[in-house]
Amino acid sequence: MQNVYLAATSATPEVDFRFDSHRMSLKGESYPENAQAFYGPLLDAVGSYLAACRGTTIQIDVQLAYFNSSSTKLLMSLFEQFNQAALAGNHVLVNWFHDEEDDTILEFGEEIAEDYPALELLTQALV
Amino acid sequence: MGLTAFHRFQDLAREENVVFYYTGYFSQSVVTAMGDALRQRLNSSDATNVTRRKLFSVFVEMAQNVVHYSADPLIDAADAELRRGALWVGEKGDRFYVVCANPIAREAQPKLLAKLEPLRTMTLDEIKQRYKEKLRTEGEAGSKGAGLGFLTVARDACEPIEFDFVDEPDSATTLFYLKATL
């Protein structure tokens, strides 16, 4: 499984999916013109990776300072895939970083934790 | 236009504390460039991090709304849209406001009105609740995003959103205005 690395741009986050060491990271801002076009291939890659995981411990660090409304649903789809993998016996840890004062980002992390309870999601304030 | 007209335009913009104004065709690269300029301007203001992020969020939702939905496209391809609209960001007292305008098909007005009107009277908790419900439902036909755009604007604004529709003469389109205060 090929790792995925995409450098950050003004409108897209840095994507660092190291499938070989089971560590993924999303960092930056997300407001691409077409969120489906940006996230679609990432969802496919994660899907193929997860299909081969058995009892694996996977860590995902999410440090998004801002995402637009159309990125929101695709992020939900991404965590839905990880939740399925967790239900299938993998251990998925999500570190959800947010600005100390930013309730919107924190609340979205809490939404993910509520909808996908098989994930171990830790919210962490950045100070 | 003579320079006198330009001076009048400048004076009005100054009186109204316009941070910036853009009118013309919107593409993602225009949105990104304006976003960078807005961010630099905010960095030199006293606004809190949260206000900055909310203002940026409202700006992106409105500007991308023009890119995706304005009824006057110059180019309409799946990944390279260019559509007509106008957007301005201003300051009033210790608040910022964002207004955008774009043409829509006249017959689209009732549907838009039905979406926007309830957002004016809902409390923030109700808006957040609706947002959560919408997040978990399938996107509606005709939507290029998640159908969450107006809810996001209403959620981030600190006063009820304002809107207006003004018919464009000799045209089948109506100008749709949307304003949010932060």
Interface residues (C-beta under 8 A of the other chain):
Chain A: S10 A11 Y31 P32 E33 N34 A35 A37 A65 Y66 N68 S69 S70 T72 K73 M76 D99 E101 D102 D103 T104 E107 E111 D115
Chain B: Q28 V31 T32 G35 D36 T48 N49 V50 R53 K54 F56 S57 V60 E61 Q64 V67 A78 D79 E81 K128 K132 L135 R136 G139 K144 G145 A146 L148 G149 L151 T152 R155 D156
